[in-house]
């Protein structure tokens, strides 16, 4: 299918989803990061943001759309409204509301802290989610679980360690990783999180604000888990200022021991980066495991 035919199929899907006579007048590449390509498509009155990837990754976009709807339903933090998803030729696509985004400011950071605390107040009876999704393009299993430590051991760290072994990262990483999994309950001693609605991939590249200064988060990898997992990732790559953290903690104070658990939660993302982007993350992952083992030694 040609590029023109692909956009015609997307145009048709948007018309069917919205009931409006949308016709593409202009398209422009919008980057899309390391995983997807993206376009801004403009009609006479409407503009949409469209993400593209291989057609076999359609379920990734389906899950992303569901995650956006889940956060929207919480009425806490703004997210782009998903419009439709589908397949056009050899490409899967997700079309959503196109927002004019800009970097956050101190007032936006404070507001995001309060809004994220409210989002984390949304709960369900069990950990996991009603479907599996992806973290980047890596599968992220979300089976129902009553035991948070077991969920994190099996479906987050254990799963990533298995992927790493399949890619040839054995030796010290696997030996230390196995020890950590055995000692994991000690890191949760006295900590009993409830299942909170999580964004799941909350680094600074997935946060901005709209023209009015309202915070916007996007590219979710939603599930219900310990709210500290979201907070930990905001510290992994930086970009969230002190105003954000102060406002969050004022609205929803943290339990003791977070400083250690955030290493555990961020290890998941570093292992995922190892599996997605290569050995440059191996030393960081091993170092984080060593620190956690020292805490339980």
Rosetta blueprint (number, residue, H / E / L):
1 X L
2 X L
3 X H
4 X H
5 X H
6 X H
7 X H
8 X H
9 X H
10 X H
11 X H
12 X H
13 X H
14 X H
15 X H
16 X H
17 X H
18 X H
19 X L
20 X L
21 X L
22 X L
23 X L
24 X L
25 X L
26 X E
27 X E
28 X E
29 X E
30 X L
31 X L
32 X L
33 X L
34 X L
35 X L
36 X L
37 X E
38 X E
39 X E
40 X E
41 X E
42 X E
43 X L
44 X L
45 X L
46 X L
47 X E
48 X E
49 X E
50 X E
51 X E
52 X E
53 X E
54 X E
55 X H
56 X H
57 X H
58 X H
59 X H
60 X H
61 X H
62 X H
63 X H
64 X H
65 X H
66 X H
67 X H
68 X H
69 X H
70 X H
71 X H
72 X H
73 X H
74 X H
75 X L
76 X L
77 X L
78 X E
79 X L
80 X L
81 X L
82 X E
83 X E
84 X E
85 X E
86 X E
87 X E
88 X E
89 X L
90 X L
91 X E
92 X E
93 X E
94 X E
95 X E
96 X E
97 X E
98 X L
99 X L
100 X L
101 X L
102 X E
103 X L
104 X L
105 X L
106 X H
107 X H
108 X H
109 X H
110 X H
111 X H
112 X H
113 X H
114 X H
115 X H
116 X H
117 X H
118 X H
119 X H
120 X H
121 X L
122 X L
123 X E
124 X L
125 X L
126 X L
127 X E
128 X E
129 X L
130 X L
131 X L
132 X L
133 X E
134 X E
135 X E
136 X L
137 X L
138 X E
139 X E
140 X E
141 X L
142 X L
143 X L
144 X L
145 X E
146 X L
147 X L
148 X H
149 X H
150 X H
151 X H
152 X H
153 X H
154 X H
155 X H
156 X H
157 X H
158 X H
159 X H
160 X H
161 X H
162 X H
163 X H
164 X H
165 X H
166 X H
167 X L
168 X L
169 X L
170 X L
171 X L
172 X H
173 X H
174 X H
175 X H
176 X H
177 X H
178 X H
179 X H
180 X H
181 X H
182 X H
183 X H
184 X H
185 X H
186 X H
187 X H
188 X L
189 X L
190 X L
191 X L
192 X L
193 X L
194 X L
195 X L
196 X E
197 X E
198 X E
199 X L
200 X L
201 X L
202 X L
203 X L
204 X H
205 X H
206 X H
207 X E
208 X E
209 X E
210 X L
211 X L
212 X L
213 X L
214 X L
215 X E
216 X E
217 X E
218 X L
219 X L
220 X L
221 X L
222 X L
223 X E
224 X E
225 X E
226 X L
227 X H
228 X H
229 X H
230 X H
231 X H
232 X H
233 X H
234 X H
235 X H
236 X H
237 X L
238 X L
239 X L
240 X L
241 X L
242 X H
243 X H
244 X H
245 X H
246 X H
247 X H
248 X H
249 X H
250 X H
251 X H
252 X L
253 X L
254 X L
255 X L
256 X L
257 X L
258 X H
259 X H
260 X H
261 X H
262 X H
263 X H
264 X H
265 X H
266 X H
267 X H
268 X H
269 X H
270 X H
271 X H
272 X H
273 X H
274 X H
275 X H
276 X H
277 X H
278 X L
279 X H
280 X H
281 X H
282 X H
283 X H
284 X H
285 X H
286 X H
287 X H
288 X H
289 X H
290 X H
291 X H
292 X H
293 X H
294 X H
295 X H
296 X H
297 X L
